[in-house]
Amino acid sequence: MYRIFAFLFIAMLPAMAMAQQGEKIKCKVVDGETFKPVKYAVATVEGIKDTASRKGIFIIYIHNPVQVHLEAEGYEPIDINVQPGAGKNEQYLKMYRGTRRRHGIVN
């Protein structure tokens, strides 16, 4: 009998680990006018910095809405709210060059 419980516990470990991480959100940083990827943008989420790939992509795991601070050479720094849920596992985060400042998510 204990073997069945042990087997079920081991089988459930990956699901339990994912539940603790939160929902996986693929964020793609794009130029707000051209929609081309912003290479190597630096994203700060809850004090933790990450660098986007050359395709402008970084991954976060969240349970609740978070504020993402983005910086990239030639672009205005911006704070964007990212939310989990509603089946949106990919979110586009727009950055603008120069002094134009806009906030938002395009999906």
Secondary structure as the mmCIF struct_conf table of DSSP 4:
data_model
#
loop_
_struct_conf.conf_type_id
_struct_conf.id
_struct_conf.beg_label_comp_id
_struct_conf.beg_label_asym_id
_struct_conf.beg_label_seq_id
_struct_conf.end_label_comp_id
_struct_conf.end_label_asym_id
_struct_conf.end_label_seq_id
HELX_RH_AL_P HELX_RH_AL_P1 TYR A 2 GLN A 21
STRN STRN1 GLU A 23 ASP A 31
TURN_TY1_P TURN_TY1_P1 GLY A 32 THR A 34
STRN STRN2 PRO A 37 PRO A 37
TURN_TY1_P TURN_TY1_P2 LYS A 39 TYR A 40
STRN STRN3 VAL A 42 VAL A 45
TURN_TY1_P TURN_TY1_P3 GLU A 46 GLY A 47
STRN STRN4 ILE A 48 THR A 51
TURN_TY1_P TURN_TY1_P4 ARG A 54 LYS A 55
BEND BEND1 GLY A 56 GLY A 56
STRN STRN5 ILE A 57 ILE A 62
BEND BEND2 HIS A 63 ASN A 64
STRN STRN6 VAL A 66 GLU A 71
TURN_TY1_P TURN_TY1_P5 GLU A 73 GLY A 74
STRN STRN7 TYR A 75 TYR A 75
STRN STRN8 ILE A 78 VAL A 82
TURN_TY1_P TURN_TY1_P6 ALA A 86 GLY A 87
STRN STRN9 GLU A 90 MET A 95
STRN STRN10 ARG A 97 ARG A 97
TURN_TY1_P TURN_TY1_P7 GLY A 98 THR A 99
STRN STRN11 ILE A 105 VAL A 106
#
